[in-house]
Amino acid sequence: MNKVILVGRLTKDPELRATTSGIPVCSFTVACDRRFVKQGEERKADFINCIAWRQAGESISKYFAKGHRIALEGSIQTRSWTDNEGKTRYSTEVVVDQWEFAQSKSENGASASYQPSSSLYPPQQESSQSPAAGDIDGFMPIEEEDLPF
């Protein structure tokens, strides 16, 4: 099984190109924070190269920019090629199958009201409640002694 799920921020604006046969392809890099931080160290991130084809690539290039949060699902792909100097080069990237906005329009300043046709999660109804105090990305902090296990 080869399945990847990422949530992170774009490190720069997505780059949309087309193959010689005219198929749109978008490449971008997502910075994903690591879950655990050693005491006394700063939080670290991994920078994951991603590629999206056809409509997904066009949509990502249109609605996302540097710093925007994205949630995506895809698979890891490796490839190799020979460069102009005759050296073999290798690349590992995530090929995006599905994607979704991971922040609200007000957070990223986007004015588009686009809803992707292929998303990771079913549409959710807007809530009139504001996040509770201490709410971090939709999760409440919890003390270790409050855990049921």
SULLIN-V532960 format. One record per residue. RES is the residue in one small letter. PSI is psi in whole degrees, -180 to 180 (* if undefined). OMEGA is omega in degrees with one decimal (999 if undefined). D_LAST is the distance of its C-alpha to the last C-alpha in Angstrom with 1 decimal. Layout:
res	psi	omega	d_last
RES	PSI	OMEGA	D_LAST
RES	PSI	OMEGA	D_LAST
This chain:
res	psi	omega	d_last
m	137	-179.2	30.4
n	95	-176.8	31.2
k	134	-178.5	29.1
v	136	172.7	28.3
i	125	-178.7	26.7
l	145	168.3	27.4
v	124	-178.9	27.2
g	-169	-178.4	29.4
r	143	176.6	32.7
l	136	-177.7	36.1
t	-20	175.3	37.8
k	172	179.2	41.3
d	140	177.9	43.0
p	149	-179.1	42.8
e	115	-179.6	46.0
l	128	176.4	47.5
r	-177	175.3	50.2
a	146	175.9	51.9
t	173	179.1	52.7
t	-23	177.0	56.3
s	6	173.7	56.1
g	11	179.5	54.8
i	125	-180.0	51.1
p	139	176.5	48.9
v	132	-176.6	46.2
c	131	175.7	44.0
s	145	-178.9	42.4
f	167	179.2	40.0
t	136	179.8	37.3
v	128	175.3	33.8
a	118	-179.4	32.0
c	122	178.3	28.2
d	141	174.0	26.1
r	148	-175.5	23.9
r	-37	-173.4	20.2
f	143	179.2	19.9
v	129	176.0	22.5
k	144	-178.9	23.4
q	130	179.3	23.8
g	-5	179.1	27.4
e	159	175.3	28.1
e	156	176.8	28.8
r	138	179.8	26.8
k	157	178.8	28.3
a	154	172.1	29.2
d	142	-177.8	30.4
f	111	-171.7	33.6
i	121	176.1	33.7
n	136	-177.9	37.1
c	156	178.0	37.2
i	136	179.4	40.1
a	135	-176.4	40.6
w	156	171.3	43.6
r	-131	-173.7	45.9
q	-38	178.6	44.7
a	-44	178.9	41.2
g	-42	178.6	42.9
e	-43	-178.8	45.5
s	-44	179.7	42.9
i	-42	-179.6	40.6
s	-28	-178.4	43.8
k	-39	-170.6	44.9
y	-3	-179.9	41.8
f	152	178.0	40.0
a	173	179.3	41.1
k	131	177.2	40.0
g	-16	179.5	36.8
h	143	176.8	35.7
r	140	179.1	32.1
i	144	170.6	32.0
a	133	-178.6	29.5
l	157	176.4	30.8
e	140	-179.7	30.4
g	-154	-180.0	32.7
s	154	178.6	33.3
i	136	178.7	34.3
q	136	173.8	37.9
t	149	178.6	40.0
r	161	177.8	43.8
s	156	178.5	46.6
w	165	177.3	50.2
t	126	-178.4	53.2
d	-178	-177.8	54.1
n	-23	179.9	57.7
e	5	179.4	57.9
g	7	179.3	57.1
k	142	176.3	53.6
t	128	178.9	50.7
r	150	-179.5	47.9
y	150	177.5	44.4
s	140	173.8	41.9
t	131	-177.5	38.3
e	164	175.9	37.3
v	125	175.2	35.1
v	117	-173.1	37.2
v	127	173.9	36.0
d	-44	-179.2	35.8
q	154	179.5	34.2
w	164	178.8	33.6
e	152	173.3	32.7
f	137	179.9	33.1
a	18	174.5	30.0
q	161	-178.2	31.5
s	164	178.2	33.8
k	-36	-178.4	37.5
s	-28	179.4	37.6
e	-35	-176.3	35.4
n	-2	176.8	37.6
g	10	-179.6	40.9
a	145	179.2	41.7
s	-6	-178.2	44.1
a	146	177.8	43.6
s	43	-177.5	41.9
y	138	174.8	41.4
q	115	-175.4	38.7
p	146	179.0	38.3
s	-29	177.5	39.1
s	108	-178.1	36.4
s	162	-179.0	33.1
l	-28	-172.9	29.5
y	152	176.8	28.4
p	155	-179.7	30.2
p	141	178.8	32.1
q	147	178.5	30.3
q	145	178.4	32.1
e	141	178.1	32.8
s	140	179.3	31.0
s	-8	179.3	33.1
q	141	175.5	30.1
s	158	-179.8	29.7
p	145	179.6	26.4
a	158	178.4	24.7
a	135	-179.8	25.1
g	1	-179.6	22.8
d	125	-179.0	22.4
i	109	179.5	22.3
d	39	177.2	23.5
g	2	-179.8	22.1
f	142	177.2	18.6
m	140	175.2	17.6
p	146	-178.4	16.3
i	141	178.9	13.0
e	147	-175.9	12.3
e	-35	-179.2	9.5
e	-13	176.9	9.1
d	-6	-179.9	8.8
l	138	-177.1	5.6
p	3	-178.8	3.8
f	*	999	0.0
